[in-house]
Amino acid sequence: MSDKPTIELIPDKHREKAVILVKFEFNKILADLIKNYETALWSQTKRCWYIPANNFNFAYFFEHFKGKAFINYTAFENSVMQKKEKRDECLQNSSTNDRLVESFRIWLTHKRYSPNSVNTYTEMVKKFLRVDLGKYLSLYTNDDIVAFIHKHIVQKGYSFAYQNQMVSALKLFFREIIKTEIRVDALSRPRREHKLPNVLSKEEIKAILDAPTNIKHRTMLSLIYACGLRRSELLNMKIADVDSKRHMLIIRNSKGYKDRQVPISDKTIEMLREYYKAYKPQIWLFEGQKSGEKYSEESLAKVLKHAVNKGNIRKPVTLHWLRHSYATHLLEAGTDLRYIQELLGHKSSKTTEIYTHVSQKSLQKIKSPFDDL
């Protein structure tokens, strides 16, 4: 048994409102701590401190009294009131959820997660918090998380990648924001899908790149294929990132906050010069309708869609297909896989090796036994 003083947390009502009673035998240290607790109030009638239920945060309370007292919250487990009025008492109410999500957003930003990751993870947590399991977040277990993912992710047909992102988001959220005793690191991820990258033939690529009559549209699509760029890398590129003297394209602060360089040919440089003379961008290499405004992702997607339709390509082509095609065509031309890894900015060689499964160079040499029959 702990030799620390005990604090009892008891669900109750006070002046017709749901509250959490905070009871303990007089102890000067605990008395000073509860006085400094932002939402704690003294009840003369109940002769104890209390906290309005809709302002009560288990994780924050435990942190406030960490190392000073043993917290007894067993009264919650069999409380009829908690079941009947969980919407009033439960940690998961809209105002509290908003604060938790904002705290999570701030933490992710402080840790320098990319803007896309910050938005993705916070949206995942919002989705999770919209499902009320009828208990305090700090009392959640691994089984609760697994049940949520099974019912609201797996059974609703979300992708492996989406499920994996949800697990990542919840691990961070419970560990850093809720500070729960839940064993978040024990949460398992789904088995990885092993999908092959979508690759277009050189003839299909040419049809897409020749389709736009607008030089800006043609240059954007061509540069993605010519250098194996991600969408964000193209849109975040500035004029100074084109080093025509060294025949290099500098890709800054890409995925994983890494910089890299990609060689560009005379043909590519000439195309960029022609585009620059026509549009004279001010800051970004490719700007929107307003000078100094970055070209939007939505507009770029429309450019590709129009080019695919005009090129008479009957496939659901995305911008990333151009990057996949670049890597595969390099491999088929005999480029060493290690160089392709560097050009694509892959952290692991395993990521680059996926292109060996779609390269025609080796597969076409294989003769089917059917041909000998």
matplotlib code that plots the C-alpha trace (Angstrom):
import matplotlib.pyplot as plt

x = [0.0, 1.3, 2.4, 1.3, -1.9, -5.0, -7.3, -10.7, -12.5, -16.2, -18.9, -21.7, -24.1, -23.7, -26.3, -27.9, -24.7, -22.4, -19.2, -16.2, -15.7, -12.1, -11.8, -8.7, -7.7, -6.2, -2.7, -1.0, 0.8, -2.4, -4.4, -1.9, -2.0, -5.8, -6.0, -3.8, -5.8, -7.4, -11.0, -11.3, -13.9, -14.7, -18.1, -19.2, -22.2, -20.2, -17.1, -14.7, -13.3, -15.0, -14.4, -17.2, -17.4, -17.3, -13.9, -12.4, -9.3, -8.0, -4.6, -4.1, -5.4, -3.0, -0.1, -0.9, -0.7, 2.0, 4.2, 2.2, -0.8, -2.4, -5.5, -8.5, -11.0, -12.8, -16.0, -16.3, -16.3, -19.7, -21.2, -24.8, -24.7, -21.8, -23.8, -26.9, -25.2, -22.1, -22.7, -22.3, -19.5, -17.5, -14.2, -15.4, -17.4, -17.0, -15.2, -12.8, -12.2, -11.3, -8.7, -7.2, -7.0, -5.4, -2.9, -2.1, -1.7, 0.7, 2.8, 3.1, 4.1, 6.6, 8.1, 8.4, 6.1, 5.3, 2.1, 0.5, 1.3, 0.0, -3.3, -3.6, -2.9, -5.2, -8.1, -7.5, -7.8, -10.9, -12.5, -11.6, -13.0, -16.3, -16.9, -18.0, -17.1, -18.7, -15.5, -12.7, -9.9, -7.4, -9.2, -9.0, -7.1, -5.5, -8.6, -10.7, -8.4, -8.4, -12.2, -12.5, -10.2, -12.0, -15.5, -14.8, -11.8, -11.6, -15.3, -15.9, -13.4, -10.7, -7.3, -4.3, -2.5, -5.3, -5.5, -1.7, -1.9, -4.7, -2.6, 0.3, -1.9, -3.5, -0.2, 1.2, -2.1, -2.4, 1.3, 1.9, -1.5, -3.5, -0.4, -2.2, -1.0, -2.3, 0.5, 0.4, 3.6, 2.0, -0.7, 0.1, -0.1, -1.8, 0.2, 1.6, 0.0, 2.5, 1.1, 3.1, 3.6, 1.6, 3.8, 3.0, 4.9, 7.1, 4.4, 1.7, 4.0, 4.7, 1.0, 0.3, 3.1, 2.3, -1.4, -1.3, -1.2, -0.5, 3.3, 3.0, 0.9, 3.2, 6.3, 4.9, 3.9, 7.2, 9.3, 7.6, 8.5, 11.9, 13.1, 10.8, 9.3, 6.6, 3.7, 4.7, 8.3, 7.2, 4.8, 7.4, 10.1, 11.5, 13.2, 16.7, 16.3, 17.1, 20.9, 21.2, 25.0, 25.6, 22.6, 21.1, 17.6, 17.8, 14.9, 14.7, 13.1, 11.4, 9.9, 11.7, 13.1, 15.8, 17.4, 18.6, 19.8, 18.6, 20.4, 18.5, 19.3, 19.7, 16.3, 14.7, 16.6, 15.5, 11.9, 12.2, 13.7, 10.9, 8.3, 10.1, 10.1, 6.4, 5.3, 8.1, 7.3, 8.3, 8.9, 7.7, 8.8, 5.1, 2.7, -1.0, -3.1, -1.8, 1.9, 3.8, 1.0, 2.0, 0.2, -2.5, -2.6, -6.2, -5.3, -2.4, -4.6, -7.0, -4.1, -3.2, -6.8, -7.2, -3.9, -4.8, -8.2, -6.8, -4.0, -6.6, -5.2, -7.8, -6.2, -6.8, -3.5, -2.3, 0.7, 2.6, 2.4, 4.8, 7.3, 6.9, 7.3, 10.5, 12.1, 11.1, 12.3, 15.6, 16.0, 15.1, 17.7, 20.4, 20.7, 22.0, 19.3, 21.5, 21.5, 17.7, 17.3, 19.3, 17.4, 14.0, 15.1, 14.2, 15.6, 15.6, 16.8, 13.9, 11.5, 13.3, 13.6, 9.8, 10.6, 12.5, 9.1, 7.6, 10.7, 10.3, 14.0, 14.4, 10.8, 10.7, 13.7, 11.7, 10.3, 7.0, 7.0, 3.7, 5.8, 7.6, 4.4]
y = [0.0, 3.5, 5.7, 8.7, 10.5, 9.4, 11.6, 10.2, 11.3, 10.9, 11.7, 13.7, 16.6, 20.1, 22.8, 20.6, 20.3, 17.3, 17.6, 15.6, 15.7, 15.8, 14.3, 13.9, 14.1, 17.5, 17.7, 21.1, 20.1, 18.8, 21.8, 24.1, 22.1, 22.0, 25.8, 26.3, 24.0, 26.3, 24.9, 23.6, 25.2, 24.8, 23.5, 24.7, 22.3, 19.2, 20.2, 19.3, 20.6, 19.9, 20.4, 20.8, 17.6, 19.3, 20.9, 17.9, 16.4, 13.1, 13.4, 17.0, 16.1, 13.2, 15.3, 18.1, 15.7, 13.4, 12.0, 13.8, 11.5, 8.3, 9.0, 6.7, 6.9, 3.5, 5.3, 6.0, 2.4, 1.5, 4.9, 4.9, 8.6, 8.4, 6.1, 8.3, 11.6, 10.8, 13.6, 16.1, 14.4, 12.6, 14.1, 13.9, 17.1, 19.5, 22.3, 19.9, 18.1, 21.3, 22.2, 18.7, 18.8, 22.3, 21.1, 18.2, 20.5, 22.8, 19.8, 18.4, 21.9, 22.3, 19.0, 20.3, 17.8, 18.8, 20.9, 17.9, 15.6, 18.1, 18.4, 14.6, 13.7, 16.3, 15.3, 11.6, 12.6, 14.7, 11.6, 9.5, 12.0, 12.1, 8.6, 8.6, 5.3, 6.4, 6.7, 9.1, 9.2, 8.6, 5.3, 4.0, 0.7, -0.8, -2.9, 0.3, 1.6, -1.7, -1.9, 1.7, 0.9, -2.3, -0.8, 2.7, 2.1, -1.6, -2.4, 0.9, -0.1, 2.5, 1.8, 0.1, 3.5, 5.3, 2.7, 3.0, 6.8, 6.5, 4.2, 6.7, 9.6, 7.9, 6.7, 10.3, 11.8, 9.4, 9.5, 13.2, 14.9, 12.5, 11.1, 7.9, 4.7, 3.0, 1.0, 3.0, 1.4, -2.0, -0.9, -3.0, -1.7, -3.4, -5.7, -3.7, -3.8, -4.6, -2.7, -2.2, 1.4, 2.5, 3.0, 4.5, 3.7, 6.3, 6.7, 7.4, 9.9, 11.7, 11.9, 13.5, 16.0, 17.0, 17.5, 21.0, 24.0, 26.3, 26.4, 26.7, 23.6, 21.7, 22.8, 21.8, 18.3, 17.8, 18.9, 16.4, 13.6, 14.9, 15.1, 12.6, 15.3, 15.0, 17.4, 19.5, 19.7, 21.2, 23.7, 24.8, 25.4, 28.9, 30.5, 30.4, 26.6, 26.2, 26.2, 26.3, 26.8, 23.6, 21.8, 21.1, 21.4, 22.0, 20.5, 22.1, 21.0, 18.0, 15.0, 14.4, 18.0, 16.9, 18.8, 17.1, 17.9, 16.4, 16.9, 18.7, 18.5, 21.2, 20.3, 20.9, 24.2, 25.5, 24.6, 26.5, 29.5, 29.7, 29.4, 32.1, 34.6, 34.1, 34.3, 36.1, 34.6, 36.7, 34.3, 30.8, 29.0, 28.3, 30.9, 31.2, 33.9, 36.5, 37.4, 36.0, 33.4, 29.7, 27.6, 25.5, 21.7, 21.7, 23.6, 21.3, 18.2, 19.8, 20.4, 16.7, 15.5, 17.6, 16.4, 12.8, 13.1, 15.0, 12.4, 9.7, 7.8, 5.5, 5.1, 6.8, 8.7, 10.8, 13.1, 10.5, 8.1, 10.5, 10.1, 6.3, 6.3, 8.4, 5.9, 2.8, 4.3, 5.1, 1.6, 0.1, 2.4, 0.8, 3.4, 2.0, 1.6, 3.5, 6.6, 6.3, 6.2, 9.4, 11.1, 10.3, 11.3, 7.9, 7.3, 3.5, 1.5, -0.9, 1.9, 2.2, -1.6, -1.7, -0.5, -3.6, -5.4, -3.3, -2.9, -4.6, -4.9, -8.2, -9.5, -9.4, -11.8, -14.5, -17.1, -18.8, -22.6, -22.2, -21.1, -24.5, -26.6]
z = [0.0, -0.9, 2.0, 0.0, 1.0, -0.9, -3.0, -3.8, -6.9, -6.7, -9.3, -7.8, -8.3, -6.9, -7.4, -10.1, -12.1, -12.6, -10.6, -9.5, -5.7, -4.6, -1.1, 1.1, 4.7, 5.5, 4.1, 3.6, 0.4, -1.1, 0.1, -1.6, -4.8, -5.0, -4.3, -7.3, -9.5, -12.1, -12.1, -8.5, -6.2, -2.5, -1.5, 2.0, 2.0, 1.0, 2.9, 0.1, -3.1, -6.4, -10.1, -12.7, -14.7, -18.1, -17.1, -15.6, -17.4, -15.9, -17.4, -16.2, -12.7, -12.5, -13.7, -11.2, -8.2, -9.7, -6.9, -4.2, -3.7, -4.7, -6.8, -6.1, -9.0, -8.5, -7.8, -11.5, -12.5, -11.1, -11.1, -12.4, -12.8, -15.2, -17.4, -17.3, -17.7, -19.6, -22.1, -19.2, -17.3, -20.0, -21.0, -24.6, -25.0, -27.9, -26.0, -24.3, -27.5, -29.3, -26.6, -26.9, -30.6, -30.5, -27.9, -30.2, -33.2, -31.2, -30.1, -33.7, -35.0, -32.2, -33.1, -36.7, -38.3, -41.9, -42.4, -44.2, -41.3, -38.8, -40.7, -41.3, -37.7, -36.2, -38.5, -37.4, -33.8, -34.5, -36.1, -33.1, -30.6, -32.4, -31.2, -27.5, -25.8, -22.6, -20.5, -19.8, -22.3, -19.6, -18.8, -22.4, -23.0, -26.0, -26.5, -26.8, -29.5, -31.4, -31.1, -32.5, -35.4, -36.2, -36.2, -37.7, -39.9, -41.0, -41.3, -43.2, -45.8, -45.3, -46.8, -45.1, -45.3, -43.6, -40.8, -40.4, -40.1, -37.5, -35.4, -35.6, -34.7, -31.7, -30.4, -30.3, -29.0, -26.0, -25.2, -25.5, -24.8, -22.6, -21.0, -20.3, -18.9, -22.0, -23.7, -26.9, -28.2, -28.1, -30.6, -33.7, -37.2, -40.1, -42.3, -45.1, -48.6, -51.3, -54.2, -57.4, -58.5, -61.5, -64.5, -67.9, -71.1, -72.7, -75.5, -72.9, -71.1, -74.4, -75.2, -71.8, -72.0, -75.6, -74.8, -73.1, -75.4, -72.4, -72.0, -68.2, -67.9, -70.3, -68.3, -64.9, -66.1, -68.0, -65.0, -62.7, -65.1, -66.2, -62.5, -60.7, -58.5, -55.9, -56.3, -53.3, -54.5, -57.8, -56.2, -53.5, -56.0, -56.4, -59.3, -57.7, -57.3, -61.0, -61.4, -65.2, -65.1, -63.2, -64.9, -61.5, -60.0, -56.2, -54.3, -50.8, -47.6, -49.2, -47.4, -44.1, -44.4, -46.7, -49.6, -52.8, -56.3, -59.6, -62.9, -65.6, -69.3, -71.9, -73.2, -69.8, -69.3, -72.6, -71.8, -68.5, -70.2, -72.7, -69.9, -67.8, -70.7, -71.2, -67.6, -65.6, -62.2, -59.2, -56.3, -57.0, -60.1, -60.9, -59.6, -59.7, -61.3, -58.8, -58.9, -55.9, -55.2, -55.2, -57.9, -56.2, -55.9, -57.1, -60.3, -61.0, -60.7, -63.2, -65.6, -65.5, -65.8, -68.9, -70.4, -69.8, -71.4, -74.4, -74.7, -74.9, -72.0, -70.5, -67.1, -63.7, -63.9, -61.0, -60.7, -58.8, -61.8, -63.6, -60.7, -60.8, -64.5, -64.3, -61.8, -63.8, -67.1, -65.5, -64.2, -67.6, -69.2, -67.0, -64.2, -61.0, -58.3, -55.8, -58.0, -58.5, -54.7, -54.4, -57.3, -55.7, -52.2, -50.7, -47.2, -47.6, -50.6, -49.9, -51.1, -54.4, -54.9, -55.6, -59.2, -60.0, -59.8, -62.7, -64.9, -68.2, -68.8, -66.9, -67.1, -70.9, -71.0, -69.2, -71.5, -70.6, -70.6, -72.6, -75.6, -75.8, -75.9]

ax = plt.figure().add_subplot(projection="3d")
ax.plot(x, y, z, "-o")
ax.set_aspect("equal")
plt.show()
